[in-house]
Amino acid sequence: MNAARRVPGSIYMLLSFTPWIIYWISIDFEFGFGVFFSLAASLIIMVPQIGRREYYFMDIFNFAYFTIASIGTLLDVGIFVEYGGFLGYLALSLMAVLSILVKSPFTLKAAKKDWPEAYWRDRSFVLINNIISAVWTAIFTANALINLVLEVPHRVALSNTLIALGVFFSVVFPVKASEYLVVKKYVKPFRRFDWTVHAVPGSSRGENEYDVIVVGAGVGGLACGSLLARRGFRVLVLEQHYQVGGYCSSFQRKDFTFNTGVEDVSGLWERGPIAFLLRELGLRKEDLFVKNRAAYVFKGRVISAENFEKFLENLLEIFPQEREGIISFFEDARRAYEECYREADIYGAPLPAELIAKVFGVKKLVNYPREHPHFYDWMSKTFKQKLDEYFKNEDLKMLLCALLGYVGAGPERISAASALTTSISYYLFGGYYPKGGAQHFANSLKNAIEKSGGRVLVNHRVDKILVENGEVRGVVAGNRVFKSSVVVANVNAKTALLELVGEEYLDREYVEYIKSLKMSSSAFMIFLGVDMDLTNYPTLIKNLDEGYGVVINSNADPTLAPSGMASITIITLANYYDYPPRGTNEYLKIKKETADALIRKAEKVVPNLSKHIVVQDAATPKTLERYTSMPEGALYSFDQSIETRRPYFKTPIKGLYLVGASTFPGGGVEAAVISGIICANDICGWRTKRM
């Protein structure tokens, strides 16, 4: 921001009115030649604008009016002296009206000096200034009439009173109007969910009675349950599978260990949500995660990304003509990312707009763009728009979309903020692989719950969430009833609300909204144990040319494969509906053909791979659906594009929460942890030791 823009807007507005102040004083003292001083003042104000080629409507209008008035005075046209006050205010009224008509209300000059550029694109910003300019139009018109019919000193007193009221309105109205619009946009839509549960730690004493019941032991549910158990709540977690973790789990084939999907985990930097969770639970990051080494195959070239510095060096070498844009892009991204997590020190995670208003107050949300200008800019654009802002080379843009598989949508369909937190952040801060496999991390959260007195029951599929008088009462699992006034559903929102709760307990509009939600993409995975030493390869290899990724699990953690061998996962996105029903001959045929084709592709990265296979297994979207109960085997629950509005973490049923990929902020381990942290904080009434 240049020095000129750091000057308060009120000073600029005062400067614009200086020619008029001179004019009005000269009229009151019957000094006819005062108009020439006004013309000189308006010219002086215009000179810097001419130099910057940055013109303001009001200043141009002022110069034009005083030029005409000066010529009239020289020609001895008495109207500019005798009726100067009337004509001046009438001219200002015309100026204000014209500024509104040309969609540049004259008060924008001051507003743009006082408010960050991030606000300027908001339609409400112009709307508020249109209203202020309209009020000034009325004041100028009234003052024109006052100057026509009243004499000094009554004219001066009344005119100045109206101007003082206008100044007061111009100062107060933008703040109050902004607060009103924020409430209308971010608070009112969620008032139906603004119930509060009075969960008291340790208040449940019955054998099958709990303070909180968590349905589903994915990472979101485990994060929420572990925090609540740590804070003294009696927690029960029920999981339909024989082990916890959901997509964050592992399995073994002979002596090889494979993850069911987790390969690269974010949120482990100093202010990251997973780092926060580990600290809260007394766990060490070094015991659970190891930093990944990554590389990208792009246009037949292998691009190393061992760390940000190496990745940046490679980008500058490959795209020297984009050097300035590359450096500026990542500087902007780093600032925006750090701003996104600015309040994470208080509650452990960034919050959506509606919760910022609830937890910190409406004024905090009004000031959010001012306090987070870089991140707000990313929020207001698509990732494609942000890339186009910095780069011309289409290959570079494509390369920087390498990790959008973590989002499941193209750059034109996701917000730049989503791309920042789910892909660009990996370049800046790196991603991590779970030591011992993803199951080890999930089990650590399970152990934390049990260590704090909670219970985790696997092989317990919940058949029904009990609701009475619009409030949750507990759950039914098989022939057992577990009671609680707080239930946290870590299952897909469609399953939780339409099947476990039932449509009869929800209003039609909400049901139709939930039904309309589109599932995200799924994946096809091949799990290979090979008798090859692949330690010279990076852990992650993303082949952008052919649309698949190779994860050498044992390079992150050698214990995942026998000595001298390697555990490998090959992943590509897949469509659920491309696969026939499981168990049919057609299904098995397509599964085998897809696996063989994918292995052949992977041999371009790891030569002779097919000749060294010791163990082989594969998972289709139908497999993922079977083991996780996620509809369509969706990786991120719902579509993560800008067209999708994810369900709020609180449902219309009092006491029923959603966590996991179905709700804010979406899919991925870090995102699921964020949802769990948010839910735990709400159950605790947003009371933490950091407040």
KASUL-V297223 format. One record per residue. PHI is phi in degrees with one decimal (none if undefined). NEAR is the number of other C-alpha atoms within 8 Angstrom. D_CENTER is the distance of its C-alpha to the mean C-alpha in Angstrom with 2 decimals. Layout:
PHI&NEAR&D_CENTER, PHI&NEAR&D_CENTER
//
This chain:
none&4&24.63, -77.1&5&28.42, -63.1&6&30.92, -60.4&5&31.62, -79.0&8&28.18, -82.8&8&28.41, -71.1&9&31.34, -54.5&10&30.51, -61.3&12&30.42, -61.9&7&33.30, -67.5&9&35.52, -64.6&11&34.86, -67.1&11&35.63, -62.2&8&38.75, -61.6&9&39.85, -64.9&11&39.53, -89.0&8&41.72, -55.7&11&44.23, -59.0&14&46.50, -72.9&9&46.66, -61.5&8&47.46, -61.4&12&50.30, -62.9&12&51.43, -67.2&10&51.53, -63.8&8&53.39, -64.6&13&55.92, -68.3&13&56.49, -60.4&8&57.06, -98.5&6&59.60, 54.4&7&61.04, -102.7&8&60.37, -62.0&9&60.28, -84.9&8&59.30, -62.0&11&56.04, -63.4&14&54.30, -69.9&9&54.94, -65.9&11&53.09, -65.3&14&50.17, -63.4&13&50.30, -62.3&8&50.41, -63.6&10&47.42, -65.4&15&45.35, -67.5&9&46.41, -59.8&8&45.42, -66.3&11&41.92, -76.4&12&41.69, -55.2&8&42.82, -61.5&8&39.56, -66.9&11&37.64, -64.3&9&40.09, -63.6&7&39.55, -87.3&6&35.73, 55.4&6&36.04, -129.0&7&33.65, -105.7&9&35.43, -113.4&9&34.89, -54.5&9&36.35, -63.8&10&38.10, -68.4&12&39.75, -64.4&10&41.05, -62.4&9&42.40, -57.3&10&44.00, -61.2&12&45.76, -63.5&8&47.04, -63.7&9&48.36, -73.5&13&50.14, -65.7&9&51.61, -64.0&8&53.14, -64.2&10&54.22, -67.2&11&55.84, -61.9&8&57.71, -61.1&11&58.85, -67.2&14&60.08, -62.5&7&61.98, -85.8&6&63.59, 63.1&6&64.51, -85.2&8&62.44, -66.7&8&62.66, -60.5&7&59.86, -74.4&11&57.25, -100.1&10&59.10, -66.6&6&60.49, -117.2&10&57.33, -59.4&11&54.83, -62.5&11&52.76, -61.3&13&52.60, -64.3&10&51.80, -61.1&10&49.19, -68.0&12&47.18, -66.0&11&47.70, -64.5&9&46.38, -63.4&10&43.29, -62.5&13&42.76, -64.0&9&43.08, -58.7&10&40.67, -63.4&14&38.00, -64.5&11&38.53, -63.0&8&38.44, -62.9&13&35.23, -68.8&13&33.56, -65.5&7&35.18, -88.4&7&33.99, 61.9&6&30.38, -142.1&10&30.48, -49.9&13&31.36, -61.3&13&33.29, -74.7&10&31.23, -59.3&10&28.28, -56.0&11&30.24, -73.2&13&29.85, -60.8&10&26.34, -70.6&11&24.99, -82.4&12&26.71, -94.7&8&25.28, -118.5&9&21.63, -61.0&11&19.20, -58.4&8&18.95, -59.4&12&15.31, -76.9&9&16.90, -62.2&11&19.57, -79.0&7&17.91, -73.4&8&17.11, -60.5&7&20.03, -67.0&8&20.58, -63.2&10&21.33, -69.9&12&24.25, -59.3&8&25.22, -60.6&10&25.70, -72.2&14&27.76, -63.3&10&29.76, -65.6&8&30.71, -62.1&12&31.69, -65.1&14&33.70, -66.2&11&35.35, -62.5&9&36.41, -65.7&11&37.90, -58.8&13&39.68, -64.7&9&41.36, -65.9&11&42.29, -62.6&12&43.74, -63.7&11&45.69, -61.6&8&47.03, -67.2&12&48.07, -61.9&14&49.82, -67.2&9&51.92, -60.0&12&52.54, -69.2&12&53.84, -83.4&9&56.05, -112.0&6&57.76, -108.0&8&57.69, -105.3&7&59.50, -64.8&7&58.59, -95.3&6&57.71, -61.2&8&56.29, -61.4&11&54.36, -65.1&8&52.70, -62.6&8&51.90, -70.4&9&50.32, -62.2&10&48.39, -66.4&8&46.98, -63.7&8&46.04, -63.6&10&44.02, -65.2&9&42.33, -61.9&8&41.51, -63.9&8&39.96, -64.3&11&37.94, -62.9&8&36.66, -59.7&8&35.75, -61.9&9&33.92, -65.6&9&32.03, -83.0&8&30.85, -83.4&8&30.02, -58.8&9&28.82, -57.3&10&25.60, -67.9&8&24.36, -66.5&8&25.54, -65.9&9&24.38, -62.4&10&20.82, -63.6&11&20.88, -62.7&8&22.38, -66.4&9&19.86, -65.0&12&16.93, -61.8&10&18.92, -62.4&9&19.71, -84.0&8&16.22, -112.5&11&14.26, -104.3&12&17.22, -57.5&8&19.95, -61.1&8&18.25, -108.6&9&17.72, -65.7&7&21.18, -66.4&7&22.70, -101.0&9&20.66, -86.0&6&21.55, -85.2&7&24.23, -127.7&7&24.97, -96.4&9&26.71, -102.7&5&29.39, -80.7&10&29.12, -110.3&7&31.64, -55.0&9&31.78, 75.8&9&34.95, -81.2&8&36.09, -87.5&8&36.62, -122.6&7&40.02, -67.2&6&41.15, -60.3&4&41.56, -112.4&7&38.84, -117.1&10&36.89, -136.1&14&33.60, -67.1&16&31.19, -143.7&13&28.25, -114.1&14&28.38, -106.8&15&25.66, -99.0&14&26.12, 101.4&12&25.13, -107.3&15&24.92, -73.4&14&21.83, -61.0&15&19.78, -61.4&17&17.67, -66.7&18&21.01, -66.2&16&22.74, -64.2&13&20.21, -62.2&14&20.47, -62.5&15&24.21, -68.2&14&24.94, -65.5&14&23.38, -66.9&12&25.25, -62.4&14&28.42, -62.8&11&28.23, -92.4&7&28.08, 100.3&9&31.18, -79.0&13&30.15, -85.3&15&32.30, -112.6&16&29.94, -122.6&13&30.84, -114.7&16&28.83, -116.1&16&30.19, -127.3&17&29.56, -74.0&10&31.24, -86.0&11&31.55, -82.4&7&34.06, -143.9&8&31.45, -86.3&14&28.04, 119.3&14&24.77, 62.6&10&23.98, -69.0&9&22.47, -93.1&16&22.64, -143.6&17&26.43, -136.6&11&29.41, -146.7&9&32.85, -117.7&8&36.09, -130.4&7&38.60, 57.2&5&41.74, -102.9&8&40.72, -107.9&12&37.39, -112.5&12&34.01, -130.0&14&31.03, -89.5&13&27.43, -84.6&9&26.34, 168.5&7&23.10, -74.4&12&21.52, -133.2&9&22.24, -147.7&8&19.58, -109.4&13&17.59, -100.5&15&14.93, 84.3&10&14.17, -111.5&12&17.80, -74.0&8&17.88, -52.2&5&19.29, -104.0&12&16.27, -73.5&14&14.60, -61.7&14&14.29, -70.2&12&17.04, -60.2&13&19.19, -61.2&10&18.88, -59.8&13&19.93, -62.3&11&22.83, -62.5&9&24.04, -61.5&8&24.06, -93.3&10&26.10, 73.9&6&28.39, -103.6&8&27.50, -104.5&8&27.61, -58.4&9&25.08, -63.4&6&28.12, -82.9&7&29.67, -118.6&11&26.82, -139.5&10&25.06, -133.6&11&26.27, -70.7&9&24.49, -80.9&14&24.57, -105.4&10&26.48, -130.9&12&25.18, -150.1&13&26.67, -124.9&14&26.01, -98.5&13&28.75, -140.6&11&28.31, 54.9&6&31.18, 77.8&6&33.55, -112.4&7&32.56, -92.0&8&31.22, -111.0&10&28.61, -75.1&10&28.32, -139.3&12&25.08, -61.7&11&26.56, -154.7&11&24.45, -63.2&11&22.46, -61.1&6&25.71, -67.0&10&27.46, -63.3&13&24.75, -62.3&8&24.65, -59.1&8&28.46, -66.8&10&28.63, -61.5&10&26.32, -66.9&11&28.47, -73.2&7&31.59, -77.3&6&30.65, -122.9&9&29.21, -61.0&8&31.28, -71.6&5&31.02, -106.5&11&27.24, -53.3&9&27.66, -61.8&7&26.47, -65.3&9&23.35, -62.5&12&22.48, -63.5&8&22.94, -65.9&9&21.06, -59.0&9&18.07, -73.7&9&17.70, -65.2&8&18.49, -62.5&9&15.72, -62.1&11&13.25, -63.9&9&14.67, -62.0&10&14.48, -63.5&14&10.84, -64.7&12&10.11, -66.3&8&12.64, -66.0&10&11.37, -58.5&10&7.99, -99.9&12&10.57, -58.9&8&13.16, -90.5&10&13.63, -64.7&12&13.49, -64.8&10&17.24, -85.5&8&17.90, -117.0&13&16.41, 89.4&14&15.49, -159.1&13&11.72, -67.7&11&8.65, -114.6&7&8.71, -70.2&7&7.26, -55.3&8&9.21, -63.3&9&12.23, -80.5&9&12.76, -59.9&13&12.60, -64.2&14&15.29, -71.9&9&17.19, -83.2&7&17.28, -100.6&10&17.52, 106.2&9&18.90, -62.6&12&18.32, -60.4&9&19.37, -62.1&10&16.57, -71.6&13&14.04, -59.9&10&16.46, -85.6&8&16.59, -56.0&10&12.88, -61.8&13&13.10, -67.2&9&16.42, -85.2&6&15.40, -132.1&11&12.24, -60.7&13&13.63, -72.2&12&12.46, -67.2&14&8.72, -62.3&12&9.14, -64.2&9&11.10, -67.4&15&8.67, -65.7&11&6.37, -92.6&8&9.83, -131.1&11&11.12, -79.7&15&11.45, -65.4&15&11.99, -62.1&9&15.64, -62.3&10&15.80, -67.6&11&14.53, -64.4&9&17.11, -63.9&8&19.73, -65.8&6&19.27, -106.6&10&20.50, -127.9&12&22.63, -109.6&6&25.54, -72.8&7&26.45, -68.6&7&25.18, -64.5&6&25.97, -63.2&9&23.76, -60.0&10&20.81, -64.4&8&21.69, -62.5&9&21.97, -74.6&8&18.51, -95.3&9&17.27, -55.7&10&19.25, -99.0&10&16.58, -68.2&13&14.80, -60.5&8&16.95, -71.5&9&14.41, -106.6&13&12.18, 87.7&12&15.25, -150.0&11&14.88, -76.0&7&16.15, -62.6&13&14.63, -82.0&9&15.57, -113.3&11&13.78, -123.9&14&10.23, -72.4&16&7.76, -61.5&16&8.43, -64.0&12&5.05, -65.6&10&5.29, -63.1&14&8.83, -61.2&12&8.55, -80.0&9&7.45, -108.9&13&9.62, -138.0&13&12.45, -61.5&12&13.03, -61.7&12&12.75, -66.6&10&15.75, -65.9&11&17.77, -73.9&10&17.19, -116.7&9&17.69, 82.0&12&19.17, -115.3&10&18.92, -125.7&13&21.35, -104.6&15&23.80, -72.8&13&24.95, -60.8&13&28.55, 75.6&10&31.04, 93.6&14&28.63, -59.7&15&25.59, -61.7&14&28.06, -63.0&12&28.95, -65.5&12&25.49, -59.9&15&25.39, -66.2&10&28.96, -64.5&8&28.24, -69.3&11&25.85, -60.1&12&28.56, -63.4&8&31.18, -64.5&11&29.27, -64.2&18&29.29, -68.1&10&32.98, -63.6&7&33.88, -92.4&10&32.63, 97.7&9&34.75, -83.3&13&32.40, -123.0&9&33.41, -126.9&11&31.85, -112.7&9&33.83, -90.0&11&33.41, 55.9&10&35.19, -125.4&11&34.35, -78.4&10&32.75, -80.6&14&31.76, -96.5&9&33.50, -155.2&10&32.66, -99.8&12&30.52, -80.4&10&33.04, -130.5&12&32.40, -143.1&7&34.91, 54.4&4&34.74, 76.6&9&31.01, -125.4&11&30.42, -73.7&16&29.89, -122.5&12&33.06, 147.5&15&32.49, -141.5&13&32.67, -116.6&13&35.42, -128.0&12&35.61, 65.7&8&38.82, -102.3&5&41.62, -115.6&6&39.91, -113.0&9&38.21, -116.7&11&35.82, -101.8&10&35.20, -172.2&14&32.30, -91.7&13&30.68, -134.6&15&27.23, -125.0&14&26.01, -108.7&13&22.74, -93.6&15&22.30, -100.3&14&20.82, -127.7&14&21.86, -54.4&13&20.38, -59.7&12&19.89, -62.3&9&22.56, -64.8&9&24.98, -61.4&11&24.37, -88.3&10&24.73, -86.0&11&27.08, -107.2&10&29.30, -74.6&11&29.26, -88.2&12&29.07, 109.8&9&30.61, -61.6&11&30.08, -65.2&5&32.91, -96.5&9&30.89, -126.0&10&28.08, -74.7&8&28.37, -59.4&7&28.68, -60.0&6&25.68, -66.8&8&23.31, -61.1&11&25.22, -65.3&8&24.96, -62.4&8&21.19, -62.7&10&20.95, -64.3&7&23.55, -77.1&6&21.80, -67.3&9&18.76, -91.6&7&19.19, -72.9&11&19.21, -80.9&12&17.56, -69.4&13&19.88, -118.3&13&22.22, -147.2&14&24.25, -112.8&12&27.85, -127.1&11&28.76, -117.2&12&32.07, -113.0&13&33.12, -123.4&12&35.98, -105.4&14&38.23, -125.0&13&40.27, -92.4&10&43.24, -133.3&8&41.86, -92.3&8&40.95, -112.9&9&37.59, -66.4&6&36.79, -80.0&5&36.86, -89.7&7&33.79, -69.8&13&30.18, -66.9&13&28.37, -115.0&12&25.88, -128.2&12&27.10, -102.8&13&24.93, -92.1&12&27.32, -74.4&12&25.47, -68.2&8&28.79, -120.6&6&29.37, 71.8&9&26.00, -148.9&11&26.43, -128.5&11&25.81, -115.0&13&28.42, -115.4&11&27.74, -94.6&15&30.79, -56.3&14&30.08, -70.9&13&33.29, -75.7&12&32.42, -79.7&12&29.70, -142.8&10&32.10, -59.1&10&35.77, -72.7&7&36.56, -83.8&15&34.82, -151.0&13&37.83, -60.6&10&41.56, -56.9&5&42.78, 80.9&7&43.03, -118.4&12&40.88, -143.5&18&37.23, -102.0&16&34.63, -127.4&14&32.59, -123.1&13&29.85, -112.2&14&29.36, -128.1&11&26.30, -144.0&10&25.59, -67.8&11&23.50, -146.6&11&25.71, -101.2&10&26.19, -53.4&12&27.31, -80.8&5&29.83, -81.7&6&31.60, -114.3&11&33.23, -67.6&8&36.22, -57.3&7&36.70, -58.3&8&36.92, 89.1&6&40.47, -78.7&8&41.93, -62.1&6&43.77, -64.3&7&41.55, -61.6&12&38.43, -63.4&10&40.11, -66.0&8&41.25, -63.6&9&37.84, -61.0&10&36.32, -67.8&8&39.08, -62.9&8&38.93, -65.2&8&35.17, -63.8&10&35.62, -62.3&8&38.58, -64.7&8&36.87, -69.9&9&33.81, -65.4&11&36.16, -61.7&9&38.07, -63.4&9&34.97, -65.0&12&34.06, -68.1&11&37.61, -71.6&7&36.74, -98.3&6&34.58, -120.1&7&36.79, -58.7&7&40.33, 63.4&7&42.68, -57.7&11&40.05, -64.7&8&41.78, -84.9&5&45.04, -123.9&9&43.78, -77.2&11&42.05, -102.0&8&43.18, -133.5&10&40.64, -142.4&9&38.59, -147.7&7&36.33, -149.8&10&33.64, -134.0&10&30.94, -99.9&13&30.04, -55.4&16&27.34, -67.5&13&30.18, -65.1&10&30.65, -61.9&13&27.06, -62.8&13&27.34, -63.3&9&30.64, -85.2&8&29.62, -110.3&10&26.20, 62.1&9&26.86, -82.8&12&23.57, -51.5&9&24.48, 63.5&10&25.10, 59.4&16&24.23, -63.2&16&20.58, -73.2&9&18.69, -120.5&16&15.25, 63.6&14&16.74, -94.7&14&15.41, -48.9&13&14.62, -104.8&13&11.06, -80.7&10&11.59, -69.0&8&10.51, -76.9&6&13.72, -98.3&10&12.85, -106.5&5&11.94, -66.8&9&11.88, -60.9&9&14.46, -65.4&8&14.04, -72.5&11&15.08, -108.2&10&18.29, -98.3&10&20.69, -65.6&9&23.57, -87.1&12&25.86, -60.0&12&26.24, 93.9&13&25.64, -103.8&14&23.80, -109.0&12&20.32, -116.4&16&18.03, -134.4&17&16.45, 98.4&19&15.56, -67.9&16&13.88, -67.7&16&14.68, -117.0&13&12.20, -59.4&12&8.72, -98.0&9&6.93, 132.4&15&9.57, -85.3&14&12.34, 110.8&10&13.66, -63.5&12&15.51, -60.6&11&12.97, -61.5&13&10.54, -63.4&16&13.80, -63.9&16&14.86, -57.3&15&11.87, -61.5&16&12.80, -66.6&17&16.36, -64.1&15&15.98, -60.3&11&14.43, -62.5&13&17.25, -60.6&12&19.87, -62.9&12&19.04, -67.9&8&19.38, -62.4&10&22.64, -82.8&8&23.82, 74.4&7&23.20, 57.8&9&20.68, -106.2&7&23.68, -134.1&8&23.33, -69.3&4&25.67, -89.3&6&23.19, -76.1&5&23.26
//
